[in-house]
Amino acid sequence: MALTFVTSNQHKFQEVSELAVKRGIEVVHYKWRYVEIQADDLEEIARASAKEVSAQLKCPCFVEDAGLFVMALKGFPGPYSNYVFRTLGNSGILKLMSGVNNRDAEFRSAVGYCEPGGEPMVFVGRVEGEIAEQVRGQGGFGFDPIFIPREGDGRTFAEMPVSEKNLFSHRARAVDRFLNWFIELKR
Amino acid sequence: MALTFVTSNQHKFQEVSELAVKRGIEVVHYKWRYVEIQADDLEEIARASAKEVSAQLKCPCFVEDAGLFVMALKGFPGPYSNYVFRTLGNSGILKLMSGVNNRDAEFRSAVGYCEPGGEPMVFVGRVEGEIAEQVRGQGGFGFDPIFIPREGDGRTFAEMPVSEKNLFSHRARAVDRFLNWFIELKR
């Protein structure tokens, strides 16, 4: 059983592929920087993207959209995490958070799956944590070096190997929910 | 001669309407928070929006997208200025710019016009300036209170009445280019 994952992000593909293989599902990587819509809500973006890519590729496929939501910044950078990472980077978030006591944040992920002509399904995952005082770690990608998951031992996501991050990451949770549904559907 | 301007922003409508009336063109306000695409480039967003709204409304219409591009922040907040204003606000930009010597910035505007089934036309305008050290003024909207246009006398856009801002704003320049083209087209 194979599934097509549409993403331009190699890191995402590795994380998702590792999760799927454990469930006996092969994930085929279709590299494409497709156009996303602007919305404050990841689910809305994933729903629109899944519908669009499945229509254009004419095959069932899934996408994943994720973001870091910092509570003291009213959810910023949220759905625009990719753009904000490319412009402000981790140091920009740390600057915005300097002198801020409430460092609560969460990573959210939304997986969208769609078959051509069908209605998209969306599965979400989240992980609570806090913004670190400084950048730590070489692993992961994006804002991983400044995010400390609450369920962990104080290390940032960037200080963990993918297999450990996958134990409780937002992406792993959304992908697991999707795979549970998909496996049940195809039984 | 009347033109339909699709926007959910009352301030934008006022600025644009004032410019059009001077040229003998009436602007009809169609209030709609349509869905925009994500792109680093305003022109691409305006082009896609114009095509989409004219197709859905089945009439010729125009849209306008604008953003503040801060050089020291690699263009941030750029096309996501609306979201960033709603989350970080003016104080967030000032915090990011604290201790930064290069305060160069520019406002950019892109007007997209399309007739149903046709190809969109895009007209751009820009105004150079710098980021103020603090919020100043009650007029305008968005990041106007922290933007000092280089051609002015040191006041921010929010310290000017609309008629004065319209003498050299990014939006006025884009709209004027559009109106010149449109008037020529309909002659």
Interface residues (C-beta under 8 A of the other chain):
Chain A: V35 E36 I37 Q38 A39 D40 A48 L73 K74 G75 F76 G78 P79 Y80 Y83 V84 R86 T87 L88 G92 K95 L96 S98
Chain B: V35 E36 I37 Q38 A39 D40 A48 L73 K74 G75 F76 G78 P79 Y80 Y83 V84 R86 T87 L88 G92 K95 L96 S98
